[in-house]
Amino acid sequence: MTRYTHILAAIDVTEEAEAVLMRAKQAADDHGAKLSVVTIVRPLTQAYTGIEVAGLAAAAMNFEGEARASVEKSLGELCTKFGVDDADRHVQFGVPATEIKQTAEQLGADLIVMGSHGKHGLGLLLGSTANAVLHGAKSDVLTIRV
Amino acid sequence: MTRYTHILAAIDVTEEAEAVLMRAKQAADDHGAKLSVVTIVRPLTQAYTGIEVAGLAAAAMNFEGEARASVEKSLGELCTKFGVDDADRHVQFGVPATEIKQTAEQLGADLIVMGSHGKHGLGLLLGSTANAVLHGAKSDVLTIRV
């Protein structure tokens, strides 16, 4: 019988994240699988490439640093609640679907668990992420209707 | 803890179907859930609406009847293999994603299991079906990478 051995919960840091992580944790317990968590921050600097405005890049980097710190804090609280070790928490910068798929491959995850309609917002997973992850994911994908 | 109570396996009748149904059956056993199966046949007549060619509609209906019989036979063999009762086997005509979502709602299924890249072909689920099901499905969706 096929059992999952490594489950990757891909979450944003909205109120939907806890529901997704809870279900991923349950699946991991059911399957005796390792549980990792990834959340993605979209880099502001990518959007401004090529625009020469004094101070903009620095401001963007500051913003990203703050965004990352904020995300790591929220992620940390959630992960602690569900018993996910520090080493199994991942914050990536980039396009959410791409980073989720790459992280899953790097970790050797055989199931990605994510919400099916992530809230829109700066630095958060976009609503179309679940669809984009389906394209080219090398693992199974469980989308949770929150 | 959240447990699924009714799982709907949405399959085509290609070689991928057996793998998807096997995984759906396993999930149903794990969760103590009821298992239903649906497969969709795309109606030829929809594509020809408005075209006035003598005999075409009749020919298309013949084709559909044969397609349905063929699909029901293949589905029957698969379902028997996995212990799915006659009453829990569903063949629908229409747009696959729409019919899958409707069937799930009518049955009260809380998880849809399907392949993530169905083969292309007449009367079979299309490759983009998994994406389309995600849009508007009222249940969780597990896509299996076959």
Boltz contact constraints between the chains, C-beta under 6 A:
constraints:
  - contact:
      token1: [A, 1]
      token2: [B, 26]
      max_distance: 6.0
  - contact:
      token1: [A, 26]
      token2: [B, 1]
      max_distance: 6.0
  - contact:
      token1: [A, 116]
      token2: [B, 134]
      max_distance: 6.0
  - contact:
      token1: [A, 130]
      token2: [B, 134]
      max_distance: 6.0
  - contact:
      token1: [A, 131]
      token2: [B, 131]
      max_distance: 6.0
  - contact:
      token1: [A, 131]
      token2: [B, 134]
      max_distance: 6.0
  - contact:
      token1: [A, 134]
      token2: [B, 116]
      max_distance: 6.0
  - contact:
      token1: [A, 134]
      token2: [B, 130]
      max_distance: 6.0
  - contact:
      token1: [A, 134]
      token2: [B, 131]
      max_distance: 6.0
  - contact:
      token1: [A, 134]
      token2: [B, 143]
      max_distance: 6.0
  - contact:
      token1: [A, 140]
      token2: [B, 144]
      max_distance: 6.0
  - contact:
      token1: [A, 140]
      token2: [B, 145]
      max_distance: 6.0
  - contact:
      token1: [A, 141]
      token2: [B, 143]
      max_distance: 6.0
  - contact:
      token1: [A, 142]
      token2: [B, 142]
      max_distance: 6.0
  - contact:
      token1: [A, 143]
      token2: [B, 134]
      max_distance: 6.0
  - contact:
      token1: [A, 143]
      token2: [B, 141]
      max_distance: 6.0
  - contact:
      token1: [A, 144]
      token2: [B, 140]
      max_distance: 6.0
  - contact:
      token1: [A, 145]
      token2: [B, 140]
      max_distance: 6.0
